[in-house]
């Protein structure tokens, strides 16, 4: 059990050590299992790498759930371990990913297709957002409910959320199948912009 004491447990030296140890252990488990998947293609055909990472996360969450039997004493510890700060993502994790992608980009292919990339990124997203919001508006009026009456602005917000998809898995498949570089850079550029 983790003692919460007077201050928040993750602000103490022991709490930070536990936090780092747990996440470093999970990272090394994922790296070892990824290596195992890459070394055995037959296993990788049944269990994709993303599914393996999800299973590791589910198993870790189950362990946290089972170990924290007294909810009152360990509520802060469980919340801190199972939560993910958006600040950490946007300040620590995202900049190296974008920098790495920009550093390894083939600039001539990217800038050759800058006009279609910008059209896909701006006009395509606006069009997809509007179509999704209109579809939901029609669906809402056909199947009206007393408890769920979203405004058109809320429908536009949901349409923007749905239309701004993350193409990481698509780009990974493109890279594995070695598709035409023009198609790869259109999708990649649209996701970056």
N, C-alpha and C positions, 0 to 999 in steps of 0.2 A: 504494500500500500504506500501511496505517496502522501506524506504529511503536507497539508496545505498551510498550516500555521496562520500567522497574522496577515502576511502579504500573499499575493498570487504566487502559486507554486512555480510557474514558469519564469518568474523574475528572480528566483534564487539560483545560486550556483548549482545546487543539486538538481533542480528542475531543468535548467539548461542542459546539464550533462545527460540527464535521462532523455530529454527531447532529442538531442543530437545523436545519442546512441541508438535510439529506436529508429530514427530516419536513416542513419548510416547503415544499420543492419538491413532495413528494408531495401535500400538502394543496392547493397551488395547481393542480396537474394535475387533481385530483379536482374542484375548484371549476369550472375551465374546462370540463372534460368534462360536468359536471352542467348547466352553463349551455347547452352545446351540445345536450344531450338535451332540455332544457326548451324550447329554441327550435325544435327539429325534432321534432314529435310522431310523424312516421312512423318516425324513427330510434328514438325512445323506445318505440315499440310492439314493436320487435325486440329491443332491449337495455334491460332495466330498469336503473334507477340502481344498485341493489344489485349486480347482475351486473357493471356497469361498475367499481364500486369494488373488487370481488373481482379482476377482471382487472388493474387497476392494481397491486394488491398482489402478485398472482402475477408480473407483469412486473418489479416492483421486486425481489422475491425472486430471480428468475432473474438479474437484473443483479448482485445481491450474490454469488450463487453463482458466476457466471462471473468476476467481478473478483477474488475471493479464491481465487487459485490455490494458494497455499502455506498449507495448513490449520494448520500449527504456528504460524506467525507471526500469522495473522489470526483465529484461533479465537475469541479474546475479543471482537474487534471484531464478528465476524459474530453471535455469540451476543447481544451487547448490542443490535445493530441489529434483529435478528429476534425478540427477546423483548419482551414487554409486561408491565410491572409491575402487579400487581393493586393495589398501593398507589396508583399514579398514577391508575388508573381510579376507585377508591373515594374518593380524597381530592380529586382535581383535576377529573376529567371528570363523574362522576355527580352531585355536588351541584348544579352549574348546570342540568343537565337536569331534575332533580326540582324545583328552584326555579322554573324557567321553566314547567314544566307546572302546578305549583301556583298560580303567579301568574296564568296565563291561564285557569284553570278557571272554569267557571260554577258558583259555589258553590251556588246554589239547586237545580240539577239534581243535583249531586253529593250534597248532604245529603238530598235527597228520596229518593234510592235508597241510602242508607247501609246499611240492613238487608240488602237483597239483595247489595250489594257485599261486605259482611262475610261473608255466608253463602258466596258464591262463593269468596272469598279463603281462608277458614279451612276450612269443612266440605267444600267442593268439592275443595280441594287434598288434604286428608286422605283423602277418598273415592277420588280418582284415584290417589293413592299406594298405598293399600291394594289397590285392584283390580289395579293393575299388578304389585305384589309377589306377589299371589296367583296371577295369571296366569303369571308367571315361575316361581313355585314349582311349579305344576302342569306347566308345560312342562319344567322341570328334571327332575322325577321321571319324565316320560314318555320323555325323551331324555337319560338319564343318561350322563354322561361321566366317565371316570376322572380326567381332568386338570382339569376345571372343576366344582367343587362349592361354589358360594357358599352362605353361611349366609343365613337369613331376614332378618337385619339388613342384610346387604349388598344383598339384593333390595329391601328397603324403601328403602335409600339410593338405589339406582338408580331406583326408582319415584318418589321425591321429585324426583330430577333431571329425569326425563322429564315429570312432571306440572306442574312449574313452568315453563311455556313463556313465552317472551318475546313479548308481543303487539304489538311495535312495528310489524311489517309489517301485522298485522291492523288496527291503528289508522290506519296510513297509507292503507290501502285504504278504510277507513270514511270517512276525511276526504276522499279523492279522489272517492268516490261519493256523498258527502253523505247518509249514512244517517241514520236517526232519532237525534236527540241522546240519547235515553234509552238506546238500545243502545250508543252510543259511550261514554257515561259509566259504564255497567255494566262494560264491558271495561276501560276506562281505570282506574276505581276499583279493580277487582280486581287489576290489575297494580301499582298503586301500593301497595296494602296488602299 
